[in-house]
């Protein structure tokens, strides 16, 4: 009988989850100071290097354990299969593009509000996953349904639900995932890298 061993199957996704966990612990230990300094994006001086760093690192920060667990559950469910299919470098680029896009949109359109969390990346993964069966010249029904359900819910929530959720960031993340799904699956070939 062969011995079972634990494998580090998705280094980018697992690394992100671990660093996010460390950021969450740091946030708790500092009473929120680390989130304000490093893991939340908000409008600040464009001359400050931290302004530009936070456009990416806000995705590592979370407002509480429930927020962290919700995002990590989706990230760890969807991410490993995506990293296996597209490769670590491409998944890292998708994650970076989602973080930067959501950070920029939020900072430009909501100057008085701060934002943190990996929800933009999660929504990018949700839409990217729906492109699994994509072939050039075709649009799978699953892509249309996922877009309608997830993006439609965010539009509805953004218009009618008053909470601290950045629905626009979810939509932007979903658009990044859809664009990545289209670009990474052109020609219907499996791409690695």
Secondary structure, DSSP 8 states (H G I E B T S, - for coil): ----------HHHHHHHHHHHHHHHHHHHTTTHHHHHTS-B----TTSHHHHHHHHHGGG--SSHHHHHHHHHHHHHHHHHHHHHH-HHHHHHHHHHHHHHHHHHHHHH-TT--B--SHHHHHHHHHHHHTTT--TT---HHHHHHIIIIIHHHHHHHHH--SS--HHHHHHHHHHHHHHHHHHTGGG-----
